[in-house]
Each structure stands twice: as structure tokens, then as C-alpha cells.
Amino acid sequence: MRNQTIEAALAKNPHREQLIKHRFFEVVDEKAFSREQAEMVLGQWWHPLHYFPNFLSKLIAVCPQMEMKTAVTHILNQEVGEGDPARAHERFFIQTMTDAGFTKAGVSEADMTPATRRLIDGYQRSTDNHLTGLGFLYGTEVADLTMVAKLGKLVRRTTGLKALPWVDIHVKQEPDHVETAGHTVGLQYTDEELATITRGAEEMWQLWVGFFEELRNRVV
């Protein structure tokens, strides 16, 4: 696969389509969740949100090229607040959800379900190989806005709250994240290296599919 086609191929990958068109998101569109159900969903989402800066830090450490390190560092800087911890994504998440009436413990201290544990384990393993880690990064960024938008819709329908700063920060920054992540997969790689990146993205999408499938089973 030529390097200039890797981004297009990943964007059209059937595993990505399976994730962004997951039945869980249709459920969000079709029904109103109870507060208890919504808090359970948000409490599981917290775990990958909270781990993501650690994942990025570990990826920076294993990336061999400065171009890769610079791109990932840019995303990490935005995730942790661009110098202001109060603007870190996880702080926005907690503030947004407690303002919506959910408990801090419920949205940030829940035990992981088995599928959530597998997802976090996948992110932890991925940085054993920088190419797999780059696949996880790119795969995350090209699906994240869809997932966040649906969770925002869930919160709005459950609570009636309109202003959701955690969603707003993603809408503002996510296109930049996708472009920046694309810089890492747009570098020069061998066919074998490209295949490793693709497998990483596919594994990540499959883990997220499992995550949302477990959530769907718990709320339907």
C-alpha cells in the first residue's frame, strides 16, 4: 500500500465503519436513558479518557522519529489543557457531568467492566511497538468525535442540559487532532510497517466495538 493512500484506506476500513455505526449509537438516538443508565455509561467512558494522556506519553517515548514525537506531543498538550490543568479534557468531563447532576464518583470512580478492561489493556499493550501505537492513535482520532457527539446527545436527552463544555472542546480540537495524527501515518513506511499500523487501528476499533456492545447489553 502506498503511503499516500494509507489514511484513505484506514478511513474506509470496515472495522471503523462497524464502530461509528454501532447499534449502541442508534439506541442513543431512539430512547431516553435513565440517570442511572447514563451515569453507568459515562463511568465506563471515563477510563479510556483518563488513560489517554498516559498512552500518548508512552507513545512519545517509543517513537523513533522527531516528526512522530512532535505530532503526538501536540495532541497530548491539548489533552492536558495546554498549560492549564483546569482545561484538561478529563477536568472538563468531570465538571460537565457534575454540572449535569451526575455524581463525581459515578462518572470517574466506577469499576471497569470486562470490556473496558480489555480496551485499556489494548491501549497499554499498543505502545510496546510504536507502529501499533500509531495505529491506535489514528484509529482513535478518526472515531472520537462521533463517539463524543453521541455521548453528548445521551447527556442532553437525559438531563435537558444544553451547554456541554466537554463536548465543545472536542468539537473545537478534534479536527486538529485528526490532521496531526494523519501527519504520523503520512510519513514514509515500508509495506510491512504500514500493515502493522493498520492492524493496530483495526484492533483498537474492535476493542471499542466490544466496549459499546457491552454497554448496549447493559442498557437495552
Residue pairs with C-beta under 8 A, 6 or more apart in sequence:
1 9
1 191
1 194
1 195
1 198
3 186
3 187
3 188
3 189
3 194
4 186
6 185
6 186
6 189
6 194
6 197
6 198
7 138
7 182
7 185
7 186
9 198
10 16
10 138
10 139
10 142
10 185
10 197
10 198
10 201
11 142
13 198
13 201
13 202
13 205
15 201
15 202
15 205
15 206
15 209
16 139
16 142
16 143
16 201
16 205
18 205
18 209
19 143
19 205
19 208
19 209
19 212
20 143
20 146
20 147
22 209
22 212
22 213
22 216
23 212
23 213
23 216
24 150
24 212
24 213
24 215
24 216
25 146
25 150
25 212
27 216
27 219
27 220
28 150
28 151
28 153
28 154
28 157
29 153
32 157
32 158
33 41
33 154
33 157
33 158
33 219
34 158
35 101
35 102
35 158
35 159
37 218
37 219
38 102
38 154
38 155
38 158
38 159
39 102
39 103
39 106
39 107
40 106
40 110
40 215
40 218
40 219
41 151
41 154
41 215
41 219
42 97
42 102
42 106
42 107
42 151
42 155
43 106
43 107
43 108
43 109
43 110
44 110
44 112
44 113
44 116
44 211
44 215
45 151
46 90
46 93
46 107
46 108
46 110
47 112
47 116
47 119
47 120
48 116
48 119
48 120
48 123
48 211
49 89
49 90
49 93
50 90
50 108
51 120
51 123
51 124
52 79
52 89
52 123
52 140
53 76
53 79
53 80
53 88
53 90
55 123
55 124
55 126
55 127
55 133
55 136
55 137
56 72
56 75
56 76
56 79
56 137
57 76
58 127
58 133
59 72
59 126
59 127
59 130
59 133
59 134
59 137
60 69
60 72
60 73
60 76
61 127
62 127
62 128
62 129
62 130
62 133
63 69
63 72
63 130
63 133
63 134
64 130
65 187
67 183
67 184
67 187
68 130
68 134
68 184
68 187
71 180
71 181
71 183
71 184
72 137
72 184
74 180
75 137
75 141
75 177
75 180
75 181
77 83
78 89
78 173
78 176
78 177
79 88
79 89
80 88
80 89
81 87
81 88
81 89
81 91
85 91
87 169
89 166
89 169
89 170
90 108
92 165
92 166
92 169
93 107
93 108
93 166
94 104
94 107
94 108
95 165
95 166
96 155
96 164
96 165
96 166
96 167
97 107
97 155
97 166
98 104
98 107
99 161
100 155
100 158
100 159
100 161
100 164
101 159
101 161
112 120
113 214
113 218
114 214
115 207
115 210
115 211
115 213
115 214
115 215
116 211
116 214
118 207
118 210
118 211
119 207
119 208
119 210
119 211
122 136
122 203
122 204
122 207
123 136
123 204
125 132
126 132
126 133
126 135
126 136
126 200
126 203
126 204
127 133
129 196
129 200
131 189
131 193
131 196
131 197
131 200
132 196
132 197
132 199
132 200
132 203
133 200
134 184
134 185
134 197
134 200
135 196
135 197
135 198
135 199
135 200
135 201
135 202
135 203
135 204
136 200
136 201
136 203
136 204
137 181
137 184
138 181
138 182
138 184
138 185
138 197
138 201
139 200
139 201
139 202
139 204
139 205
140 181
140 204
141 174
141 177
141 178
141 180
141 181
142 178
142 181
143 205
143 208
144 170
144 174
144 177
145 170
145 171
145 174
145 175
145 178
147 208
148 166
148 167
148 170
148 174
149 167
149 170
149 171
151 167
152 164
152 166
152 167
155 161
155 164
156 162
156 164
185 197
189 197
